[in-house]
């Protein structure tokens, strides 16, 4: 299994960061890599088992992911990929936030485990680690640091 781990400090309180990131259907509202999203079957975006269906910006494909865990108490979300143009199988990812109490900031960690089924493992790791997780933390910091 391939593992990806990305961490970052976001210059905003955990409640503000979680308020943006916990919305399983809200990724295209703030992440520049993704556009148009909906939750299938009319479920709420915080329903365990719901499926989000969203597009990669620029017409690079559609992704379907299932929400496996969501905890407002633990500031964590786990989901798996059902369908994606990314050449992976058995993909499970977890976003976890921690309060940095001394400075009223947030430590974010995002991990994924999967099998690369085609192409270069390093390209897939870069797309997930830098293009998705790292970019999410960078954008979140830009959005929320101003509101601190």
N, C-alpha and C positions, 0 to 999 in steps of 0.2 A: 504494500500500500504506500502511496505517496502521501506525504504530510506537508501541509503549509501552515505556518504560524506567522501572524503579523500582529504587532502591538504598537500602540501610539498613545501619547498624552494629548487629550483634547482640553483646551483652555476654557472649560465651561463646567458648571456643576452637573453631576450625574443625572439629576432629574430632567434637565433640559436636553441632554444628549439622548437619554432613554426615551424621552417624549417624542423625539424625531425618529429614532432608529427602531423602536418597537413596532411601528406600523408595518406589518408584513406586506401591505399593498402600497406603501408610500415610497418605496425606493426610487422610482422615476421622478418623484417630486424634488429630489435633491441630488441624486447621483447622476452625473453627466453621461455615464456609459449606458444608461437605460431609459426607455421611454414607454409610454402607454402600458398600463397594468390594470388587471382586474382579478378579482377573486371568483373562481368558478363556482357554479351552483348556488349563487346568491348567499353564500356564507359570509359571516363577519371575518375581518382580517386577523382577529385574535382567537379564532376557533381552531383548536388543535385538530390537525388533519385537513385544514383548508388548503386549497391549491391556488397559488398565484401564477398568473400567466402574463408574462411581460416581454417586451421587445428590447433587443439590443439596438442602441442608437446607430443610425446609418444603414439599417436594413440587413444587419449581420445575422439575424435569426430571432427566434422566439425561445424563451426558457419557461419551463413549468417546474415549480418547486412546491413541495409539501411541507407545511409547518408541523414539526414533530414535538416541539416544546417551546413554551413561552412563559417566563416567570417574571412578573413585575417585582416580586420580593427579592429575587436573585439577580435581576437585570441581565437575563440571559434568554437567548433564542437559538433553537436548533432546527435545522431544516435539511431536506435532501432534494437532490435534483431528480426529477422524473424524466424530463426530456430537455436537451440542450444541444446546440451545435458544437459545444466543447466536447472533445473526444475522451470522455470520462465515463466510468461506471462506478456504482456503489459510493457515490459522492454524498458525504454528510458534512455539514459545516455548523459551527457554533460561534455565535457572537456573544461575548461576555463583557460587561462593564463593571468597573470597580471604582468606588469613590476614592479620590486622593484628598483626605480630610484636611491636611495641613494647608493646602493651597486652594481648596474648593475647585479642583479640576477632576478630570475623569481619565482613568486608564482603560483603554479599550483593547481587547484581544479578540482576534478572529482566527479560527482554526478550521481546517478542512482536511479530510482524509478521503482518498479516492484511488481508483486504478486508472492509469492512462491506457487507453485501448488503441490509440493510433497516434502516430507522430512523435514529436519531441517532448519528453517529460519536462525539460527545462522551459520550453515555450508555454506549456500548460501551467506550470508553477508560476511563471511570470504573469500570465494573464489573470490567474486567480489572486496571487499574492499582491502584485503591484497594481494591475489594472482594475481589480475589483476591490479587494479589502483595503489596500493602502490608499487608493484614491478615495474610498468612502471616508476614511478617517481624516484625510487631508481636507476634503470638502466640508465635512462636519465641523472641523476646527475653524475653517474660514467662516462658516455660517454662524456659529454660536459664540465664538470668542468675542465678537463685537457686542453681543447681548449680555455678557457677563456682569 
